[in-house]
Amino acid sequence: MNGVGIFATILIGILAGWIASRVMERRQGLIINLIVGLVGAWIGAALAGAFNIHFAGFVGSLVVSTVGAIVLLFLLSLLRRA
């Protein structure tokens, strides 16, 4: 996440995980939301880099992290079905 500190990173991770869990209709706890959000941030940053999308700051990082977290939860749901 570009341009944010450790506290903002944790907050973005929690928010991104929470938003993704609501979009994917899952109910998870705070720690799981944080983990999903942080892993989602990594996935989102990789996707943004692949598509040459630049982001910075709190809002940009939150959007990219949320998209990555949704992708993560979608992929996990595909694995559970298999």
PDB file of N, CA, C and O in Angstrom, chain B, residues numbered from 101:
ATOM      1  N   MET B 101       0.841  -1.175   0.000  1.00  0.00           N
ATOM      2  CA  MET B 101       0.000   0.000   0.000  1.00  0.00           C
ATOM      3  C   MET B 101       0.884   1.235   0.000  1.00  0.00           C
ATOM      4  O   MET B 101       1.715   1.436   0.885  1.00  0.00           O
ATOM      5  N   ASN B 102       0.684   2.024  -0.985  1.00  0.00           N
ATOM      6  CA  ASN B 102       1.522   3.203  -1.176  1.00  0.00           C
ATOM      7  C   ASN B 102       1.039   4.371  -0.338  1.00  0.00           C
ATOM      8  O   ASN B 102      -0.149   4.693  -0.340  1.00  0.00           O
ATOM      9  N   GLY B 103       1.944   5.000   0.370  1.00  0.00           N
ATOM     10  CA  GLY B 103       1.649   6.250   1.037  1.00  0.00           C
ATOM     11  C   GLY B 103       0.865   6.158   2.334  1.00  0.00           C
ATOM     12  O   GLY B 103       0.310   7.165   2.776  1.00  0.00           O
ATOM     13  N   VAL B 104       0.797   4.991   2.961  1.00  0.00           N
ATOM     14  CA  VAL B 104       0.081   4.867   4.227  1.00  0.00           C
ATOM     15  C   VAL B 104       0.999   4.215   5.257  1.00  0.00           C
ATOM     16  O   VAL B 104       1.902   3.455   4.906  1.00  0.00           O
ATOM     17  N   GLY B 105       0.757   4.519   6.525  1.00  0.00           N
ATOM     18  CA  GLY B 105       1.553   3.956   7.607  1.00  0.00           C
ATOM     19  C   GLY B 105       0.995   2.627   8.080  1.00  0.00           C
ATOM     20  O   GLY B 105       0.043   2.096   7.508  1.00  0.00           O
ATOM     21  N   ILE B 106       1.602   2.098   9.133  1.00  0.00           N
ATOM     22  CA  ILE B 106       1.216   0.788   9.654  1.00  0.00           C
ATOM     23  C   ILE B 106      -0.202   0.801  10.224  1.00  0.00           C
ATOM     24  O   ILE B 106      -0.955  -0.150  10.011  1.00  0.00           O
ATOM     25  N   PHE B 107      -0.578   1.857  10.941  1.00  0.00           N
ATOM     26  CA  PHE B 107      -1.932   1.939  11.491  1.00  0.00           C
ATOM     27  C   PHE B 107      -2.971   2.004  10.375  1.00  0.00           C
ATOM     28  O   PHE B 107      -4.001   1.332  10.435  1.00  0.00           O
ATOM     29  N   ALA B 108      -2.697   2.814   9.362  1.00  0.00           N
ATOM     30  CA  ALA B 108      -3.618   2.918   8.228  1.00  0.00           C
ATOM     31  C   ALA B 108      -3.688   1.596   7.469  1.00  0.00           C
ATOM     32  O   ALA B 108      -4.752   1.229   6.972  1.00  0.00           O
ATOM     33  N   THR B 109      -2.575   0.880   7.373  1.00  0.00           N
ATOM     34  CA  THR B 109      -2.554  -0.418   6.709  1.00  0.00           C
ATOM     35  C   THR B 109      -3.472  -1.407   7.417  1.00  0.00           C
ATOM     36  O   THR B 109      -4.232  -2.131   6.772  1.00  0.00           O
ATOM     37  N   ILE B 110      -3.399  -1.435   8.743  1.00  0.00           N
ATOM     38  CA  ILE B 110      -4.259  -2.322   9.525  1.00  0.00           C
ATOM     39  C   ILE B 110      -5.724  -1.925   9.348  1.00  0.00           C
ATOM     40  O   ILE B 110      -6.586  -2.782   9.153  1.00  0.00           O
ATOM     41  N   LEU B 111      -5.996  -0.636   9.416  1.00  0.00           N
ATOM     42  CA  LEU B 111      -7.365  -0.151   9.252  1.00  0.00           C
ATOM     43  C   LEU B 111      -7.902  -0.474   7.855  1.00  0.00           C
ATOM     44  O   LEU B 111      -9.047  -0.904   7.715  1.00  0.00           O
ATOM     45  N   ILE B 112      -7.095  -0.273   6.843  1.00  0.00           N
ATOM     46  CA  ILE B 112      -7.501  -0.597   5.472  1.00  0.00           C
ATOM     47  C   ILE B 112      -7.749  -2.098   5.338  1.00  0.00           C
ATOM     48  O   ILE B 112      -8.714  -2.516   4.699  1.00  0.00           O
ATOM     49  N   GLY B 113      -6.886  -2.898   5.936  1.00  0.00           N
ATOM     50  CA  GLY B 113      -7.064  -4.350   5.885  1.00  0.00           C
ATOM     51  C   GLY B 113      -8.382  -4.784   6.508  1.00  0.00           C
ATOM     52  O   GLY B 113      -9.097  -5.609   5.940  1.00  0.00           O
ATOM     53  N   ILE B 114      -8.704  -4.232   7.670  1.00  0.00           N
ATOM     54  CA  ILE B 114      -9.964  -4.576   8.340  1.00  0.00           C
ATOM     55  C   ILE B 114     -11.150  -4.124   7.503  1.00  0.00           C
ATOM     56  O   ILE B 114     -12.093  -4.888   7.300  1.00  0.00           O
ATOM     57  N   LEU B 115     -11.112  -2.886   7.015  1.00  0.00           N
ATOM     58  CA  LEU B 115     -12.224  -2.366   6.213  1.00  0.00           C
ATOM     59  C   LEU B 115     -12.385  -3.138   4.902  1.00  0.00           C
ATOM     60  O   LEU B 115     -13.504  -3.473   4.513  1.00  0.00           O
ATOM     61  N   ALA B 116     -11.295  -3.416   4.236  1.00  0.00           N
ATOM     62  CA  ALA B 116     -11.362  -4.148   2.965  1.00  0.00           C
ATOM     63  C   ALA B 116     -11.904  -5.555   3.188  1.00  0.00           C
ATOM     64  O   ALA B 116     -12.729  -6.029   2.407  1.00  0.00           O
ATOM     65  N   GLY B 117     -11.454  -6.220   4.233  1.00  0.00           N
ATOM     66  CA  GLY B 117     -11.962  -7.557   4.548  1.00  0.00           C
ATOM     67  C   GLY B 117     -13.436  -7.530   4.909  1.00  0.00           C
ATOM     68  O   GLY B 117     -14.189  -8.424   4.524  1.00  0.00           O
ATOM     69  N   TRP B 118     -13.854  -6.503   5.649  1.00  0.00           N
ATOM     70  CA  TRP B 118     -15.257  -6.380   6.042  1.00  0.00           C
ATOM     71  C   TRP B 118     -16.145  -6.117   4.827  1.00  0.00           C
ATOM     72  O   TRP B 118     -17.197  -6.739   4.674  1.00  0.00           O
ATOM     73  N   ILE B 119     -15.716  -5.190   3.959  1.00  0.00           N
ATOM     74  CA  ILE B 119     -16.493  -4.885   2.755  1.00  0.00           C
ATOM     75  C   ILE B 119     -16.582  -6.123   1.859  1.00  0.00           C
ATOM     76  O   ILE B 119     -17.654  -6.439   1.344  1.00  0.00           O
ATOM     77  N   ALA B 120     -15.476  -6.813   1.676  1.00  0.00           N
ATOM     78  CA  ALA B 120     -15.470  -8.008   0.832  1.00  0.00           C
ATOM     79  C   ALA B 120     -16.362  -9.097   1.416  1.00  0.00           C
ATOM     80  O   ALA B 120     -17.053  -9.794   0.674  1.00  0.00           O
ATOM     81  N   SER B 121     -16.353  -9.250   2.731  1.00  0.00           N
ATOM     82  CA  SER B 121     -17.204 -10.275   3.339  1.00  0.00           C
ATOM     83  C   SER B 121     -18.680  -9.935   3.162  1.00  0.00           C
ATOM     84  O   SER B 121     -19.502 -10.840   3.017  1.00  0.00           O
ATOM     85  N   ARG B 122     -19.028  -8.665   3.172  1.00  0.00           N
ATOM     86  CA  ARG B 122     -20.421  -8.254   2.938  1.00  0.00           C
ATOM     87  C   ARG B 122     -20.808  -8.469   1.480  1.00  0.00           C
ATOM     88  O   ARG B 122     -21.910  -8.935   1.192  1.00  0.00           O
ATOM     89  N   VAL B 123     -19.903  -8.130   0.551  1.00  0.00           N
ATOM     90  CA  VAL B 123     -20.185  -8.320  -0.873  1.00  0.00           C
ATOM     91  C   VAL B 123     -20.363  -9.807  -1.187  1.00  0.00           C
ATOM     92  O   VAL B 123     -21.258 -10.182  -1.945  1.00  0.00           O
ATOM     93  N   MET B 124     -19.517 -10.641  -0.609  1.00  0.00           N
ATOM     94  CA  MET B 124     -19.572 -12.078  -0.874  1.00  0.00           C
ATOM     95  C   MET B 124     -20.525 -12.814   0.077  1.00  0.00           C
ATOM     96  O   MET B 124     -20.585 -14.044   0.073  1.00  0.00           O
ATOM     97  N   GLU B 125     -21.255 -12.067   0.878  1.00  0.00           N
ATOM     98  CA  GLU B 125     -22.250 -12.599   1.817  1.00  0.00           C
ATOM     99  C   GLU B 125     -21.674 -13.644   2.768  1.00  0.00           C
ATOM    100  O   GLU B 125     -22.199 -14.750   2.898  1.00  0.00           O
ATOM    101  N   ARG B 126     -20.605 -13.271   3.413  1.00  0.00           N
ATOM    102  CA  ARG B 126     -19.972 -14.100   4.435  1.00  0.00           C
ATOM    103  C   ARG B 126     -19.957 -13.338   5.738  1.00  0.00           C
ATOM    104  O   ARG B 126     -19.924 -12.108   5.746  1.00  0.00           O
ATOM    105  N   ARG B 127     -19.982 -14.055   6.829  1.00  0.00           N
ATOM    106  CA  ARG B 127     -19.891 -13.443   8.152  1.00  0.00           C
ATOM    107  C   ARG B 127     -18.610 -13.953   8.805  1.00  0.00           C
ATOM    108  O   ARG B 127     -18.483 -15.140   9.105  1.00  0.00           O
ATOM    109  N   GLN B 128     -17.671 -13.048   9.020  1.00  0.00           N
ATOM    110  CA  GLN B 128     -16.363 -13.398   9.557  1.00  0.00           C
ATOM    111  C   GLN B 128     -16.041 -12.473  10.720  1.00  0.00           C
ATOM    112  O   GLN B 128     -16.665 -11.425  10.889  1.00  0.00           O
ATOM    113  N   GLY B 129     -15.072 -12.868  11.505  1.00  0.00           N
ATOM    114  CA  GLY B 129     -14.654 -12.054  12.627  1.00  0.00           C
ATOM    115  C   GLY B 129     -13.620 -11.014  12.232  1.00  0.00           C
ATOM    116  O   GLY B 129     -13.189 -10.947  11.081  1.00  0.00           O
ATOM    117  N   LEU B 130     -13.233 -10.209  13.202  1.00  0.00           N
ATOM    118  CA  LEU B 130     -12.299  -9.107  12.984  1.00  0.00           C
ATOM    119  C   LEU B 130     -10.942  -9.590  12.476  1.00  0.00           C
ATOM    120  O   LEU B 130     -10.396  -9.020  11.531  1.00  0.00           O
ATOM    121  N   ILE B 131     -10.402 -10.625  13.091  1.00  0.00           N
ATOM    122  CA  ILE B 131      -9.068 -11.122  12.700  1.00  0.00           C
ATOM    123  C   ILE B 131      -9.103 -11.706  11.289  1.00  0.00           C
ATOM    124  O   ILE B 131      -8.189 -11.471  10.498  1.00  0.00           O
ATOM    125  N   ILE B 132     -10.150 -12.465  10.970  1.00  0.00           N
ATOM    126  CA  ILE B 132     -10.262 -13.029   9.622  1.00  0.00           C
ATOM    127  C   ILE B 132     -10.425 -11.908   8.601  1.00  0.00           C
ATOM    128  O   ILE B 132      -9.837 -11.968   7.521  1.00  0.00           O
ATOM    129  N   ASN B 133     -11.220 -10.880   8.930  1.00  0.00           N
ATOM    130  CA  ASN B 133     -11.356  -9.731   8.027  1.00  0.00           C
ATOM    131  C   ASN B 133     -10.017  -9.057   7.797  1.00  0.00           C
ATOM    132  O   ASN B 133      -9.710  -8.656   6.674  1.00  0.00           O
ATOM    133  N   LEU B 134      -9.216  -8.926   8.848  1.00  0.00           N
ATOM    134  CA  LEU B 134      -7.885  -8.319   8.718  1.00  0.00           C
ATOM    135  C   LEU B 134      -7.007  -9.154   7.799  1.00  0.00           C
ATOM    136  O   LEU B 134      -6.341  -8.613   6.917  1.00  0.00           O
ATOM    137  N   ILE B 135      -6.999 -10.457   7.997  1.00  0.00           N
ATOM    138  CA  ILE B 135      -6.170 -11.343   7.170  1.00  0.00           C
ATOM    139  C   ILE B 135      -6.625 -11.303   5.716  1.00  0.00           C
ATOM    140  O   ILE B 135      -5.806 -11.194   4.804  1.00  0.00           O
ATOM    141  N   VAL B 136      -7.947 -11.393   5.504  1.00  0.00           N
ATOM    142  CA  VAL B 136      -8.485 -11.337   4.141  1.00  0.00           C
ATOM    143  C   VAL B 136      -8.138  -9.997   3.494  1.00  0.00           C
ATOM    144  O   VAL B 136      -7.768  -9.949   2.321  1.00  0.00           O
ATOM    145  N   GLY B 137      -8.257  -8.915   4.256  1.00  0.00           N
ATOM    146  CA  GLY B 137      -7.945  -7.594   3.722  1.00  0.00           C
ATOM    147  C   GLY B 137      -6.481  -7.420   3.379  1.00  0.00           C
ATOM    148  O   GLY B 137      -6.155  -6.830   2.348  1.00  0.00           O
ATOM    149  N   LEU B 138      -5.592  -7.921   4.220  1.00  0.00           N
ATOM    150  CA  LEU B 138      -4.154  -7.777   3.951  1.00  0.00           C
ATOM    151  C   LEU B 138      -3.707  -8.652   2.780  1.00  0.00           C
ATOM    152  O   LEU B 138      -2.914  -8.217   1.944  1.00  0.00           O
ATOM    153  N   VAL B 139      -4.215  -9.881   2.720  1.00  0.00           N
ATOM    154  CA  VAL B 139      -3.901 -10.738   1.573  1.00  0.00           C
ATOM    155  C   VAL B 139      -4.543 -10.151   0.317  1.00  0.00           C
ATOM    156  O   VAL B 139      -3.955 -10.176  -0.765  1.00  0.00           O
ATOM    157  N   GLY B 140      -5.756  -9.623   0.476  1.00  0.00           N
ATOM    158  CA  GLY B 140      -6.428  -8.964  -0.634  1.00  0.00           C
ATOM    159  C   GLY B 140      -5.657  -7.753  -1.125  1.00  0.00           C
ATOM    160  O   GLY B 140      -5.651  -7.470  -2.323  1.00  0.00           O
ATOM    161  N   ALA B 141      -5.008  -7.033  -0.222  1.00  0.00           N
ATOM    162  CA  ALA B 141      -4.180  -5.889  -0.610  1.00  0.00           C
ATOM    163  C   ALA B 141      -3.030  -6.338  -1.506  1.00  0.00           C
ATOM    164  O   ALA B 141      -2.698  -5.672  -2.486  1.00  0.00           O
ATOM    165  N   TRP B 142      -2.440  -7.446  -1.168  1.00  0.00           N
ATOM    166  CA  TRP B 142      -1.349  -7.982  -1.978  1.00  0.00           C
ATOM    167  C   TRP B 142      -1.861  -8.398  -3.356  1.00  0.00           C
ATOM    168  O   TRP B 142      -1.239  -8.090  -4.373  1.00  0.00           O
ATOM    169  N   ILE B 143      -3.004  -9.105  -3.385  1.00  0.00           N
ATOM    170  CA  ILE B 143      -3.590  -9.530  -4.658  1.00  0.00           C
ATOM    171  C   ILE B 143      -4.007  -8.314  -5.482  1.00  0.00           C
ATOM    172  O   ILE B 143      -3.743  -8.250  -6.683  1.00  0.00           O
ATOM    173  N   GLY B 144      -4.659  -7.352  -4.831  1.00  0.00           N
ATOM    174  CA  GLY B 144      -5.100  -6.150  -5.532  1.00  0.00           C
ATOM    175  C   GLY B 144      -3.940  -5.356  -6.096  1.00  0.00           C
ATOM    176  O   GLY B 144      -4.028  -4.837  -7.208  1.00  0.00           O
ATOM    177  N   ALA B 145      -2.851  -5.255  -5.343  1.00  0.00           N
ATOM    178  CA  ALA B 145      -1.672  -4.539  -5.832  1.00  0.00           C
ATOM    179  C   ALA B 145      -1.057  -5.258  -7.025  1.00  0.00           C
ATOM    180  O   ALA B 145      -0.596  -4.615  -7.968  1.00  0.00           O
ATOM    181  N   ALA B 146      -1.050  -6.590  -6.989  1.00  0.00           N
ATOM    182  CA  ALA B 146      -0.522  -7.354  -8.124  1.00  0.00           C
ATOM    183  C   ALA B 146      -1.396  -7.155  -9.360  1.00  0.00           C
ATOM    184  O   ALA B 146      -0.884  -7.000 -10.469  1.00  0.00           O
ATOM    185  N   LEU B 147      -2.720  -7.159  -9.166  1.00  0.00           N
ATOM    186  CA  LEU B 147      -3.631  -6.930 -10.295  1.00  0.00           C
ATOM    187  C   LEU B 147      -3.489  -5.509 -10.838  1.00  0.00           C
ATOM    188  O   LEU B 147      -3.479  -5.303 -12.052  1.00  0.00           O
ATOM    189  N   ALA B 148      -3.382  -4.535  -9.941  1.00  0.00           N
ATOM    190  CA  ALA B 148      -3.219  -3.144 -10.373  1.00  0.00           C
ATOM    191  C   ALA B 148      -1.920  -2.975 -11.155  1.00  0.00           C
ATOM    192  O   ALA B 148      -1.881  -2.261 -12.158  1.00  0.00           O
ATOM    193  N   GLY B 149      -0.869  -3.626 -10.700  1.00  0.00           N
ATOM    194  CA  GLY B 149       0.401  -3.564 -11.414  1.00  0.00           C
ATOM    195  C   GLY B 149       0.325  -4.228 -12.776  1.00  0.00           C
ATOM    196  O   GLY B 149       0.920  -3.748 -13.741  1.00  0.00           O
ATOM    197  N   ALA B 150      -0.411  -5.339 -12.856  1.00  0.00           N
ATOM    198  CA  ALA B 150      -0.544  -6.054 -14.124  1.00  0.00           C
ATOM    199  C   ALA B 150      -1.325  -5.226 -15.149  1.00  0.00           C
ATOM    200  O   ALA B 150      -1.051  -5.291 -16.348  1.00  0.00           O
ATOM    201  N   PHE B 151      -2.291  -4.455 -14.672  1.00  0.00           N
ATOM    202  CA  PHE B 151      -3.090  -3.624 -15.571  1.00  0.00           C
ATOM    203  C   PHE B 151      -2.595  -2.180 -15.628  1.00  0.00           C
ATOM    204  O   PHE B 151      -3.254  -1.312 -16.200  1.00  0.00           O
ATOM    205  N   ASN B 152      -1.429  -1.930 -15.031  1.00  0.00           N
ATOM    206  CA  ASN B 152      -0.788  -0.604 -15.037  1.00  0.00           C
ATOM    207  C   ASN B 152      -1.700   0.478 -14.447  1.00  0.00           C
ATOM    208  O   ASN B 152      -1.815   1.578 -14.989  1.00  0.00           O
ATOM    209  N   ILE B 153      -2.342   0.141 -13.329  1.00  0.00           N
ATOM    210  CA  ILE B 153      -3.203   1.084 -12.616  1.00  0.00           C
ATOM    211  C   ILE B 153      -2.418   1.626 -11.425  1.00  0.00           C
ATOM    212  O   ILE B 153      -1.897   0.854 -10.620  1.00  0.00           O
ATOM    213  N   HIS B 154      -2.333   2.940 -11.310  1.00  0.00           N
ATOM    214  CA  HIS B 154      -1.593   3.568 -10.222  1.00  0.00           C
ATOM    215  C   HIS B 154      -2.570   4.013  -9.140  1.00  0.00           C
ATOM    216  O   HIS B 154      -3.644   4.536  -9.436  1.00  0.00           O
ATOM    217  N   PHE B 155      -2.188   3.803  -7.895  1.00  0.00           N
ATOM    218  CA  PHE B 155      -3.022   4.199  -6.767  1.00  0.00           C
ATOM    219  C   PHE B 155      -2.129   4.678  -5.643  1.00  0.00           C
ATOM    220  O   PHE B 155      -0.971   4.275  -5.540  1.00  0.00           O
ATOM    221  N   ALA B 156      -2.672   5.540  -4.802  1.00  0.00           N
ATOM    222  CA  ALA B 156      -1.911   6.049  -3.665  1.00  0.00           C
ATOM    223  C   ALA B 156      -2.889   6.549  -2.616  1.00  0.00           C
ATOM    224  O   ALA B 156      -4.047   6.846  -2.909  1.00  0.00           O
ATOM    225  N   GLY B 157      -2.406   6.633  -1.410  1.00  0.00           N
ATOM    226  CA  GLY B 157      -3.207   7.175  -0.330  1.00  0.00           C
ATOM    227  C   GLY B 157      -4.194   6.185   0.242  1.00  0.00           C
ATOM    228  O   GLY B 157      -4.253   5.025  -0.165  1.00  0.00           O
ATOM    229  N   PHE B 158      -4.964   6.667   1.192  1.00  0.00           N
ATOM    230  CA  PHE B 158      -5.899   5.817   1.934  1.00  0.00           C
ATOM    231  C   PHE B 158      -7.009   5.271   1.036  1.00  0.00           C
ATOM    232  O   PHE B 158      -7.263   4.067   1.025  1.00  0.00           O
ATOM    233  N   VAL B 159      -7.663   6.148   0.290  1.00  0.00           N
ATOM    234  CA  VAL B 159      -8.812   5.728  -0.520  1.00  0.00           C
ATOM    235  C   VAL B 159      -8.376   4.795  -1.652  1.00  0.00           C
ATOM    236  O   VAL B 159      -9.018   3.773  -1.894  1.00  0.00           O
ATOM    237  N   GLY B 160      -7.306   5.135  -2.332  1.00  0.00           N
ATOM    238  CA  GLY B 160      -6.813   4.274  -3.405  1.00  0.00           C
ATOM    239  C   GLY B 160      -6.425   2.904  -2.903  1.00  0.00           C
ATOM    240  O   GLY B 160      -6.736   1.892  -3.531  1.00  0.00           O
ATOM    241  N   SER B 161      -5.745   2.869  -1.771  1.00  0.00           N
ATOM    242  CA  SER B 161      -5.350   1.590  -1.181  1.00  0.00           C
ATOM    243  C   SER B 161      -6.561   0.792  -0.721  1.00  0.00           C
ATOM    244  O   SER B 161      -6.579  -0.434  -0.835  1.00  0.00           O
ATOM    245  N   LEU B 162      -7.573   1.482  -0.201  1.00  0.00           N
ATOM    246  CA  LEU B 162      -8.789   0.794   0.246  1.00  0.00           C
ATOM    247  C   LEU B 162      -9.517   0.165  -0.937  1.00  0.00           C
ATOM    248  O   LEU B 162      -9.982  -0.971  -0.842  1.00  0.00           O
ATOM    249  N   VAL B 163      -9.620   0.882  -2.039  1.00  0.00           N
ATOM    250  CA  VAL B 163     -10.303   0.350  -3.218  1.00  0.00           C
ATOM    251  C   VAL B 163      -9.556  -0.867  -3.768  1.00  0.00           C
ATOM    252  O   VAL B 163     -10.164  -1.902  -4.040  1.00  0.00           O
ATOM    253  N   VAL B 164      -8.253  -0.741  -3.927  1.00  0.00           N
ATOM    254  CA  VAL B 164      -7.445  -1.837  -4.474  1.00  0.00           C
ATOM    255  C   VAL B 164      -7.479  -3.034  -3.532  1.00  0.00           C
ATOM    256  O   VAL B 164      -7.591  -4.170  -3.993  1.00  0.00           O
ATOM    257  N   SER B 165      -7.385  -2.807  -2.230  1.00  0.00           N
ATOM    258  CA  SER B 165      -7.424  -3.891  -1.262  1.00  0.00           C
ATOM    259  C   SER B 165      -8.773  -4.583  -1.244  1.00  0.00           C
ATOM    260  O   SER B 165      -8.848  -5.805  -1.115  1.00  0.00           O
ATOM    261  N   THR B 166      -9.837  -3.810  -1.371  1.00  0.00           N
ATOM    262  CA  THR B 166     -11.175  -4.392  -1.376  1.00  0.00           C
ATOM    263  C   THR B 166     -11.383  -5.266  -2.610  1.00  0.00           C
ATOM    264  O   THR B 166     -11.928  -6.365  -2.507  1.00  0.00           O
ATOM    265  N   VAL B 167     -10.958  -4.789  -3.760  1.00  0.00           N
ATOM    266  CA  VAL B 167     -11.074  -5.593  -4.983  1.00  0.00           C
ATOM    267  C   VAL B 167     -10.271  -6.882  -4.837  1.00  0.00           C
ATOM    268  O   VAL B 167     -10.749  -7.957  -5.201  1.00  0.00           O
ATOM    269  N   GLY B 168      -9.064  -6.779  -4.311  1.00  0.00           N
ATOM    270  CA  GLY B 168      -8.247  -7.970  -4.100  1.00  0.00           C
ATOM    271  C   GLY B 168      -8.870  -8.933  -3.105  1.00  0.00           C
ATOM    272  O   GLY B 168      -8.793 -10.147  -3.292  1.00  0.00           O
ATOM    273  N   ALA B 169      -9.490  -8.411  -2.043  1.00  0.00           N
ATOM    274  CA  ALA B 169     -10.137  -9.261  -1.046  1.00  0.00           C
ATOM    275  C   ALA B 169     -11.356  -9.959  -1.640  1.00  0.00           C
ATOM    276  O   ALA B 169     -11.618 -11.120  -1.324  1.00  0.00           O
ATOM    277  N   ILE B 170     -12.098  -9.271  -2.490  1.00  0.00           N
ATOM    278  CA  ILE B 170     -13.243  -9.901  -3.152  1.00  0.00           C
ATOM    279  C   ILE B 170     -12.769 -11.017  -4.073  1.00  0.00           C
ATOM    280  O   ILE B 170     -13.372 -12.089  -4.113  1.00  0.00           O
ATOM    281  N   VAL B 171     -11.698 -10.773  -4.806  1.00  0.00           N
ATOM    282  CA  VAL B 171     -11.128 -11.809  -5.666  1.00  0.00           C
ATOM    283  C   VAL B 171     -10.689 -13.004  -4.824  1.00  0.00           C
ATOM    284  O   VAL B 171     -10.938 -14.150  -5.200  1.00  0.00           O
ATOM    285  N   LEU B 172     -10.043 -12.751  -3.698  1.00  0.00           N
ATOM    286  CA  LEU B 172      -9.598 -13.829  -2.815  1.00  0.00           C
ATOM    287  C   LEU B 172     -10.781 -14.654  -2.324  1.00  0.00           C
ATOM    288  O   LEU B 172     -10.746 -15.882  -2.398  1.00  0.00           O
ATOM    289  N   LEU B 173     -11.815 -14.010  -1.830  1.00  0.00           N
ATOM    290  CA  LEU B 173     -12.981 -14.746  -1.330  1.00  0.00           C
ATOM    291  C   LEU B 173     -13.683 -15.504  -2.455  1.00  0.00           C
ATOM    292  O   LEU B 173     -14.196 -16.601  -2.235  1.00  0.00           O
ATOM    293  N   PHE B 174     -13.709 -14.927  -3.660  1.00  0.00           N
ATOM    294  CA  PHE B 174     -14.297 -15.625  -4.801  1.00  0.00           C
ATOM    295  C   PHE B 174     -13.505 -16.890  -5.123  1.00  0.00           C
ATOM    296  O   PHE B 174     -14.090 -17.952  -5.338  1.00  0.00           O
ATOM    297  N   LEU B 175     -12.182 -16.779  -5.157  1.00  0.00           N
ATOM    298  CA  LEU B 175     -11.347 -17.948  -5.447  1.00  0.00           C
ATOM    299  C   LEU B 175     -11.488 -19.014  -4.362  1.00  0.00           C
ATOM    300  O   LEU B 175     -11.514 -20.208  -4.660  1.00  0.00           O
ATOM    301  N   LEU B 176     -11.579 -18.586  -3.118  1.00  0.00           N
ATOM    302  CA  LEU B 176     -11.782 -19.551  -2.023  1.00  0.00           C
ATOM    303  C   LEU B 176     -13.126 -20.253  -2.141  1.00  0.00           C
ATOM    304  O   LEU B 176     -13.233 -21.439  -1.830  1.00  0.00           O
ATOM    305  N   SER B 177     -14.153 -19.537  -2.586  1.00  0.00           N
ATOM    306  CA  SER B 177     -15.459 -20.178  -2.751  1.00  0.00           C
ATOM    307  C   SER B 177     -15.421 -21.200  -3.891  1.00  0.00           C
ATOM    308  O   SER B 177     -16.105 -22.221  -3.827  1.00  0.00           O
ATOM    309  N   LEU B 178     -14.631 -20.933  -4.923  1.00  0.00           N
ATOM    310  CA  LEU B 178     -14.479 -21.909  -6.003  1.00  0.00           C
ATOM    311  C   LEU B 178     -13.766 -23.165  -5.507  1.00  0.00           C
ATOM    312  O   LEU B 178     -14.123 -24.277  -5.898  1.00  0.00           O
ATOM    313  N   LEU B 179     -12.767 -22.995  -4.655  1.00  0.00           N
ATOM    314  CA  LEU B 179     -12.043 -24.146  -4.111  1.00  0.00           C
ATOM    315  C   LEU B 179     -12.918 -24.979  -3.189  1.00  0.00           C
ATOM    316  O   LEU B 179     -12.802 -26.204  -3.157  1.00  0.00           O
ATOM    317  N   ARG B 180     -13.785 -24.327  -2.448  1.00  0.00           N
ATOM    318  CA  ARG B 180     -14.675 -25.063  -1.534  1.00  0.00           C
ATOM    319  C   ARG B 180     -15.676 -25.910  -2.294  1.00  0.00           C
ATOM    320  O   ARG B 180     -16.048 -26.989  -1.832  1.00  0.00           O
ATOM    321  N   ARG B 181     -16.119 -25.438  -3.454  1.00  0.00           N
ATOM    322  CA  ARG B 181     -17.086 -26.191  -4.251  1.00  0.00           C
ATOM    323  C   ARG B 181     -16.458 -27.424  -4.885  1.00  0.00           C
ATOM    324  O   ARG B 181     -17.133 -28.428  -5.110  1.00  0.00           O
ATOM    325  N   ALA B 182     -15.168 -27.342  -5.171  1.00  0.00           N
ATOM    326  CA  ALA B 182     -14.494 -28.453  -5.864  1.00  0.00           C
ATOM    327  C   ALA B 182     -14.216 -29.627  -4.971  1.00  0.00           C
ATOM    328  O   ALA B 182     -13.656 -30.626  -5.422  1.00  0.00           O
TER     329      ALA B 182
END
